[in-house]
């Protein structure tokens, strides 16, 4: 992500979207959503 690899950002967004539709293990999903959301926000706008 720090190298601004477009493929890595696209995959991260894909994971983030998949997690949003996940219904099981909400505590873990919510933690991962927070992490991926922060990464997309931090590196996606550069």
C-alpha positions as CSV (number, residue, x, y, z in Angstrom):
1,X,0.0,0.0,0.0
2,X,2.8,2.4,0.8
3,X,4.1,2.0,-2.7
4,X,0.7,3.1,-4.0
5,X,0.3,-0.1,-6.0
6,X,-3.1,0.3,-7.8
7,X,-3.7,-3.5,-7.7
8,X,-3.3,-3.6,-4.0
9,X,-5.7,-0.8,-3.4
10,X,-8.3,-2.4,-5.8
11,X,-8.0,-5.7,-3.9
12,X,-8.4,-3.9,-0.6
13,X,-11.5,-2.2,-1.8
14,X,-12.8,-5.5,-3.0
15,X,-12.2,-7.1,0.5
16,X,-13.9,-4.1,2.1
17,X,-17.0,-4.6,0.0
18,X,-17.1,-8.3,0.7
19,X,-16.8,-7.7,4.4
20,X,-19.7,-5.3,4.4
21,X,-22.0,-8.1,3.2
22,X,-20.7,-10.6,5.8
23,X,-23.3,-11.5,8.4
24,X,-21.4,-13.9,10.6
25,X,-18.9,-13.1,13.3
26,X,-19.9,-9.4,13.4
27,X,-17.2,-8.4,15.9
28,X,-14.4,-9.6,13.8
29,X,-16.0,-8.2,10.6
30,X,-16.4,-4.8,12.2
31,X,-12.8,-4.7,13.3
32,X,-11.6,-5.7,9.8
33,X,-13.9,-3.2,8.2
34,X,-12.4,-0.4,10.4
35,X,-8.9,-1.5,9.4
36,X,-9.6,-1.8,5.7
37,X,-11.6,1.4,5.7
38,X,-8.7,3.3,7.3
39,X,-6.2,1.9,4.8
40,X,-8.4,2.8,1.8
41,X,-8.9,6.3,3.2
42,X,-5.2,6.7,4.0
43,X,-3.8,5.4,0.7
44,X,-6.7,5.7,-1.7
45,X,-6.7,9.4,-1.9
46,X,-3.0,9.7,-2.8
